Amino acid sequence: MDKPSGQTDLQEQLRKLQEKYAVMGQDLSSYLDGLLYSDYLTYWDYIHLDTLLSLQNPKTSFPDERVFITYHQITELYFSLILWELKQITENPEPSEKFFIDRLDRIVRYFRHLEDSFDVMVIGMEKEQFLKFRMALLPASGFQSAQYRLIELHSTDLVNLVTPAVRSSVDHNNMDEQLDKLYWRSGATELLSGKKTLTLQQFERKYNDEFKQVALKHKSNNLRSIYQKYFSGNENIIKRLREFDTLANVLWPLAHMRSAGHYLHKDPEDIRATGGTNWQKYLPPRYQKIMFFPELWTEEEKLQWGSAAFKKAMQS
Ligand code: HEM
């Protein structure tokens, strides 16, 4: 007599499980006992909700500081997703066009969310509160986001991250020199003395070694070099790389800068809320001129990089 198909499926599953555990010298029946006694998974345990909601610890009693801290955390989670995709791309020994495009689309999608949501910062907090609670957070700054720098190091060759004044003259074979002249080291300097701020000193002390290792690892294995090796000239991919470049190096930085402009620019006293840095000279994308894929832009587009005309052209 034929067995009901449900039973046959179950027997087949048990046989496969037995095989799987036997390979590791394990007794399936003990694991089945464990299954019998274990609880069902819940949503709150799976995503560690209690832990997640215990991580917002404002330093002051101003209610809007919670908005500030939570939105930074949300951004860091998106950064971690972007890095996750970049890692998958750089670790794939033979990326297909579909694999590459799918991951690029995800990266672009995440960055669009980040750009679009930045109003949470720009208009989502009371200025009076911000200027007060920000003073309790010195010298910490989003400038110290290591994931932001890691995204850059995974996306392009180190020389493209060198400060624009010396980008063409820096020794292309000297990684230490390039690391020393990364564009962001010229940010977070004190307006009055030109010295490195404590923000920058702390950041360098904590992450310099890691950045050097990552730069070495991705010297010829980053998004740009992979594009050049496998997909050079592919229009579908060029379109996406240009969008990623625009989002990461123009649109997100401009959205971010709007918040600095909104909270910090009017009263000279406000500048204290950054620890007295040169951010007006440093943050604008038209000064930084960071492009992950410079070969994908015309001379005209490079000249206009970060300007209002460039932004309009990219968004139309
Ligand atoms: C009201 C909100 C914000 C203001 C007023 C602000 C202000 C600034 C300023 C003035 C700088 C220049 C460095 C310094 O002087 O400390 C900076 C850098 C930076 N901030 Fe923010 N920020 C805000 C929100 C955020 C958020 C939510 C993030 C997300 C992680 C972030 C990430 C960064 C990064 C990555 C840099 C370095 C940018 C670069 O090197 O080009 N900021 N921010």
Residues whose N, C-alpha, C, O or C-beta is under 5 A from the ligand:
A	BS01	HEM	Y71 H72 T75 M121 S141 G142 F143 S145 Y148 W184 A188 S259 A260 Y263 T274 T277 W279
